[in-house]
Structures are given as structure tokens and as C-alpha cells.
Amino acid sequence: MGRQDDPAAFAATRGRDEDSVSLAILGSGGAGALTTGGLLLEAAARRGLYGMMTRSVGPQIRGGEAAAFLRLATRPVECMADRFDAVVAIDWRRADRFADEIALDAGSLLIGDPGKPGEGTRAGTEAPPPPALTRSGAAVVNVALSDLAATVPGGRENMVALGLAAGLIGLTAEELDGLIERRIGPKGADAVAASRAACALGLDEAGKLPRRFPLPLPADPRGQRWRITGNEATGLGAVEGGVRFAAAYPITPATEVLEWLAPALRKVGGVLVQAEDELASINMIIGASFGGVPAITATSGPGLALMIESLGLAVASEVPIVVVDVMRGGPSTGIPTKSEQSDLNIATLGCHGDAPHLVLAPLSVGDCRFTAGWAVHLAETLQCPAVLLSDQFLGQSSAVIAPPDPAVFATQRKTLPRTIEGYRRYELTQDCISPMALPGTAGGQYTADGLTHAESGLPSSKAGDHRNQLDKRQRKLLEAEYGSLWAEVEGEGDTVLLCWGSLTGAAREAAARLAAAGRPVRLVALRLIAPLKAEALAEVIGDRRVLVVEQTHSGQFLNYLRSAGLLAGAPRSLRRPGPLPIRPGEIEAAVMEWSQS
């Protein structure tokens, strides 16, 4: 139900969000669209606004297309809005490739260079902007960015676009000057002067637009703000949780986790190693953890697929590790630069044999910090691998937020004293967690491999040993105390919005709108995916109707819940694969439609 594959048509049914402004900055590869978006976000943050910027680029290594999608607001925001107020195109080349992602209506503006013959999709036959955007009814405003930039020695179109976009939301030249000095200063005084002059031209042009969208100051303009990405927050949470070793092979969109960790680990006495491939990276962190050092790797879906056998090794040998999977569109290479939630199946069910392990998912950019720290804590205390399912939307979004909460836990492995007699590494203890000897501990030698073993760690093919160790590994996860952290549960009503991961922001905003309209719902957003807290989830759902919201094609989350014996009634599904996000208004409309049926 409620599937919506025409964003422009859907946007036409939605009104403006009065306390936020949504802008898209477009350009061909190398035009500076992402730089412009980042500078605008930083300028808004300095004013005291909240906001977030997501990036959308083509899969090409060089060239291609790039877009920065921004939502700036007087209150915290965790998702994009239903529609865009304006598109500022540094150039219109390849802009049609973003048409599905840019929801516009008659109240929107399309601002950019009018173009010249030969610059169209088919040279000489079509002038920008592309019909895929203009059919929305948005007003087209021609601003000759390239001609304006050419009037300034060393001027660039993206700096004109920065001034234009800043003027749209009411920022001033004074607010931009200091930012330009700091960001462009290393290129020299001439570059700073050219950028300021080009920006001023854009600000002048903004004053001529048929409409603008100035934002007032928020209620707490002096409140502390962080500007951080989900990947950076994940690295921060991991280090705060005790990680001191990382090994990984770069992959989009997870590489920034590693880039953040490399210098951060050095500051706390840790180290990052770039492995030759994903198989080496997970085996390196298993080795480091076996030696007593909390360890992490970061990858995306194709890399996780390669790591699965070694993930099973960590389960069987009860070695704690954290594997961060920043999901992208699949299968295979898929859309490596855009978001999807379709690694859920492989993360929860991908190992061969019965291999219980932890699967967690952060619920926002800020929550990446908390959930990463919690993942380290759980992996270390339960002596098992944890998979952290972030995605491109969270990982590569840059957000201006209040300082996010850290995960403050007394993370500690159950280890051995210096000497021991009769040590059994995999002893069947009451809590199913056995003391883990560090290498070199007198009397603590044991075999740690993937073979079925007895309590001593020695390989065994006995049915009893196999069953006992399977029970042990399963029970320690099922009987662990997760408290209330397994999910965010908010609100009351006769309908449950059930989601996980990056869709929490859109679902939370939809729930707020529904409550304001007198149609309250209960939001349940899972942070702990596996082991599934089935009894607790059944309790918070009760006899309410359930709308399951997810960004997959086949309904992986819905099917996972059903496989656990949940949602036996007639739940409804709002799902769509990436890269199109599910918007708050779609969730709101789906609930309203259901309540009236």
C-alpha cells in the first residue's frame, strides 16, 4: 500500500514545512556542488540553525554528476522533507539523473544558467533545465552563473551559487565572509577575494528572485551544535567504546569511517591497518581481539559478503569483533553511492550453520555514536561478533545537531587471572560466558578455531559437545540484559509505525504530524535487530495495527519479523528500494489512508 514512485506528483499534494527550507545544489562532476552545499550547511550552523546535507553522486570514479540535498531548520531534523523549495544548478548537465530524487511542485524554484545551444541532453536540441524537473510546474529562474563568475578574475560558478543559495534563506555577506576566509584562505588572498566577490554577486541575484525562504533564528541560537557525519559519529562511538585496532579495505560508502579512525586511533595509542582486501581485514581484527584488543572493521554489502566465513569463525571461537556495514544499493555492485536497507538478510541470516551474533542499527546520524559504542560493549561483554548496520544516508550525511549522547558502559571482558589450573576456555558457565585468557597467561593456552570443540577448546565431533556449544552461544545472547535500549518506543495510538535504522527520522516526523492532526500513532524503531526481542516487541505492539516501513524491494524486515512469529495479523508494508527515500508525508498518508479504509 502507499507505494509512491513519482516524487513530483506526490510533492504536489504536500504543503511547505514552515520551519525548514530544503535546497538541492546540482552540478556535473567537479563543478563544486558538494563543496557549495557543505559551505552553506556550515554557514547555517554558525547562525544557530539545525540541518543536514545528504549527497547523491554517480558511480563514476571521476566526472559524472553530483548533488547536495540540504534541509535547514530552526529545530533538529533527521530526514529530508517531502519536497524541495528550490534547486540551484551550477550547471544543468546530467541534472535529469537526479529527477527521481528531487520532489518539486508549483511552489518550488528551479534556478540556474539558462544554457547555450549544444548544452542540452542531446546537443543542440534541448535547453536546460531538463523536462524531468520542469514538468513539476516549478518556476524557472534564469541566472547566468557562468557569465557572472566570468566578471570576477578567478571567479567560480559554485561561489556565485553559494551566494545565491545563502540569499535564499536570508544569510548575509558578513556571515559568509569569515567562512570563506577559513575555508579558502590556504589557497591565497587572491582566491579569497575572488570567492567573496563571486559570493556577493550571488547574494545580489538572490534579491531579485520571485520568492525567498528566510529562516528565523531558532529558540536556542547559542546552543551548542556539532557538525558531524554518521560515519564520523560511528568512529567516535567505537573509540569511546574501547576500540584500539581497526583493519579495513576502502569501499564506498564506508571509507570515511576508516579515514576518521586512522588519526583518532593514533591519539589514543591505537592503530589502523589498511588490509589488502576484506577477507584480510576481518581476519586481522579477529587476531587483534584474540590478543585482547577491542577491534573493528568497516565495509559495505559486497565486503560483508566476503567476510561471512570469518564472521562464522568469530562466532564459533567466541572472539568479540565489530563489523560496520554502511549499506548501499545492491545486489552486486548495485548503486554504490546511494542508500538502501537491503543487507538485512545477509547480516542476520547470512552465516552458514547456526551462528548467533549481534546485529544493531543506529537510528540517526547522532545515534551512530551511541550505537557504535553499545555494539563494542555488547561484543566485548558477550564475546561474540556484532554487525552494525548503518547505510549511505546516515553514513555520508553531514548533520548539524545537538551533541549526541555517548555510550557510557563499563565495557569489560570476562578474563582470567594471571595463572590458573585446569582452564577450560569454553566452559559451560551459568551465564554462558566463559573467561577468555589473553595470550601468555600461564595455564591459559587454548585452541581457538572454527571446529566444533569441547569445553577445553580441543576439537570434538561428539554430538553432545556440538549441541552444548550451540546452546551456550545462543543462550548468552538471548538471556543478556539489553534494558530499554533495544528500541525507541514513542507515543500512543491504535497504529504502530514499525521501522529500523535510517527510516526512523522520517517515521518520527510522520508520527509528530499525525499526533498534531489528532491521529496519534506509536513509533517503534528497532536498534537491536538480532537477537530479536520478540516478546518485548509483541508487548509494545499489543493489539495495534502495524505499518512496517523499510527501504527494501522484497520486504526483508517484514519477512524477518514474520519468521519470528510476529505480526500474525494483517500488517501493512510501506517499502521501496533505494535510492528514493521514503518521505514523512508518504508514511503519514499511508496511515491516514488505512484509518479511513
Buried (B, 14 or more C-beta within 10 A) or exposed (E): EBEBEEBBEBBBEBEBBEBBBBBBBBBBBEBBBBBBBBBBBBBBBBBBBBBBBBBBBBBEEEEBBBBBBBBBBBEBBBBBBBBBBBBBBBBBBBBBBBBBBBBBBEBBBBBBBBBEEEBBBEEEEEBBBBEBBBEBEBBBBEBBBBEBBEEBEBBBBBBBBBBBBBBBBBBEBEBBBEBBEEBBEEEEEEBBBBBBBBBBBBBBBBEEBEEBBEBEEBEEEEEEBBBBBBBBBBBBBBBBBBBBBBBBBBBBBBBBBBBBBBEBBEEEEBBBBEBEEBBBBBBBBBBBBBEBBBBBBBBBBBBBBBBBEBBBBBBBBBBBBBBBBBBBBBEEEBBBBBBBBBBBBBBBEBBEEEBBBBBBBBBBBBBBBBBBBBBBBBBBBBBBBBBBBBBBBBBBBBBBBEEBEBBEBEBEBBEBEEEBEEBBBBBEBEEBBBBBBBEEBEEBEBEBEBEBBBBBBBEBEEEEBBEBBBEBBBBBBEEBEBEEBBBBBBBEBEBBBBBBBBBBBBBBBBBBBBBEEEBBBBBBBBBBBBBBBEEBBBEBBEEBBBBBBBBBBEBBBBBBBBEBEBBEEEBBBBBBBBBBBBBBBBBBBBBBEBBEE
